[in-house]
Amino acid sequence: MPSPTRAVIQDIVLPPFDPLNRRAAELRAQGHRVISLGQAVPYFPPPEAAMQAARTALDAPDVHRYATDPGLPTLRTALAERLAAMAGTRIVNDDVIITAGANHAFTLALATLVDPGDEVILPGPYFTNHQMAVRRQGAIAVEAPVADRESFSVRWSDIQPYLSLWTKAIVLCNPSNPTGAPIDPAEGARIVKEAAARGIVVISDETYMHFVYEGAHWSAASLRAWRENVVVIGTFSKSFGMMGWRVGFLLADAAICEQAIKVQDEMIICAPAISQIMAEAAVRESWNYPASFHDELRTRRRILADGLSKIPCARWTPTSGGMFTFVQIDGCTDSTQLSNELLDVAHLVTIPGAAFGQSGEGFLRLSYGYAGAAELVEATERLRQFFAR
Amino acid sequence: MPSPTRAVIQDIVLPPFDPLNRRAAELRAQGHRVISLGQAVPYFPPPEAAMQAARTALDAPDVHRYATDPGLPTLRTALAERLAAMAGTRIVNDDVIITAGANHAFTLALATLVDPGDEVILPGPYFTNHQMAVRRQGAIAVEAPVADRESFSVRWSDIQPYLSLWTKAIVLCNPSNPTGAPIDPAEGARIVKEAAARGIVVISDETYMHFVYEGAHWSAASLRAWRENVVVIGTFSKSFGMMGWRVGFLLADAAICEQAIKVQDEMIICAPAISQIMAEAAVRESWNYPASFHDELRTRRRILADGLSKIPCARWTPTSGGMFTFVQIDGCTDSTQLSNELLDVAHLVTIPGAAFGQSGEGFLRLSYGYAGAAELVEATERLRQFFAR
């Protein structure tokens, strides 16, 4: 019989992480010193409180059993309190579902809120996985390019032209992957309110909420009326160096959570028990742990800015969040090819801007989350030499 | 704004596990000795090899990092070898994706193969989560009642009347949750072949593959042409007592896996790293671990059969797989109410057959996976007294 896979899935393109990493591994095997600016991950391990909780949990039978669908009640309560303090609004444990990471939380949100055929607006450049999930769901991903190509801060005026009768959701990524741009609170509030007035949901991916280096993180849940149409998603992967543990969360009004729990039940039953136990320890005892790395991350960001400033064709205005440099390369019309060349010639892993939508073409995403200061100095020097050829 | 949640999600009903467990907790708090026959989980912990692997993994940095999307290569290879030996067919690591449990594997299969509007045939009584997932996906769940209400063995003749031009998939659950019935190999082969001839996929949930007490488990992957249209899903939750660790697998031709990996990437990135490390140890060193509990499970099944034989209105012909007794109660037309009464009056948690589709009405599902022999003796005595009132 012919291939039974859905046409829409065949049509979806994986981001180029795997091929780039495979090629990097080949080059390393040949003795080359490859520097990776490709990974959107922090360099630090989980806090000791989380590790201690994991070691203790291994000796108790509960760790082998299912947690309740929405997550460990004690974790939900602790997290609700932290998020309430951060957002300055009332948040209770019934407003929180513990998921298997932020991507999974995004899937829960889509499955609960978006029907096949609905349109979902993604300000571009967007996080690739958002676009993939929208399309897999049978909905239509509408890219709304961000007009300000220097700050990359999303405005209502970017989104408005792409509204239609079929718009069901707007996705914010704040701070943004791939640009590192936070959303201006006034613009964020306007987007949420204009959306609510039209019966449109705002799904706010705040994966990098703990990585805002100037000023405070603005959460879409900080609006008085957030419950009406806001779903926030987040993760412990980046804040607490827990990528492999697959644990994150969805924050929404309890009435939305009540529906999302049905999806949670049939899709995954619950997030991994041990990961929830670790997350609870981190949330209770180490909520400010990620902030202890801000100075180091600011230093890395400055090294990249300094290095890029010496490259005539590279343009980047530092953004104040995330762990990303989204750098424009003058004259670049094929960032995928450029990224491949950079790997082969300069032995640098970079992510082509085109992986983040049409509005990312001509850019490269460089992460300063994993590579250390010395590596970043060398990486920018390799970039300079590459472009000076 | 009005509720933004999808009508189809609002319309989906959670199985009654949570309300039953909450009521059981209330009764326990009042001092009653509640016996639960509700949980579809085994009584044993993970094998020592898996626990040792977990302890060691906690000290290595890799456990905090993402695994590759389809899973740890060493686990995929080890599992492919075990499944190939079980099925007697060629299976390689590219045919296997490690998922966050069997439910998640089912979601991956649906997302990869079934479009919104497609019809999916579920022989009834079905596993509730299958029906929920099909509907959440925007597809149509078609219940095909199993004609043989004694063996509950699914036959092609059960399915054939429900075929339509829109049938995209047939779901098998082998051995079945909730009936414990295995599929007859000849009938299974016929279902797969007839489906292939019509361009229909067979998704075979073999969660209880390690729990077949008479004869060997028949896998849908054992057919020579299985790659054409078979997807097998499985889990380490039941075989190795690892429910809380959320790790399972999808087995399909590499061309289907290649598409499913896109869904994996955007939905969850990868299964939890530590759970994969534990699963690898279990697969390599303790593949026959579940078989060591067969004698005990057979004993429990016999206790239930003996006890039920003393209850005039209860009818059950023991099935040879899973950990379930799907018992018909003469005259019962509302199994949900009966289940509630049994909890309140006899302090027994049972699952109403109606939770598994219309063809389950009039039945109760009793699990012998968790409750021990003494508890099962008492449970059947309580049932006898309840029905003798």
Interface residues (C-beta under 8 A of the other chain):
Chain A: M1 P2 S3 P4 T5 R6 V8 I9 Q10 I12 V13 L14 P15 D18 V41 P45 P46 M51 A54 R55 L58 P61 D62 V63 H64 R65 Y66 A67 T68 D69 A100 G101 N103 H104 T107 A111 T112 L113 V114 D115 P116 G117 T128 N129 H130 M132 A133 R136 G138 K168 A196 G199 V201 E228 N229 G241 M242 M243 G244 W245 R246 A255 I256 Q259 I261 K262 V263 D265 E266 M267 I268 I269 C270 A271 P272 A273 I274 S275
Chain B: M1 P2 S3 P4 T5 R6 V8 I9 Q10 I12 L14 P15 D18 V41 P45 P46 M51 A54 R55 L58 P61 D62 V63 H64 R65 Y66 A67 T68 D69 A100 G101 N103 H104 T107 A111 T112 L113 V114 D115 P116 G117 T128 N129 H130 M132 A133 R136 G138 K168 A196 G199 V201 E228 N229 G241 M242 M243 G244 W245 R246 A255 I256 Q259 I261 K262 V263 D265 E266 M267 I268 I269 C270 A271 P272 A273 I274 S275
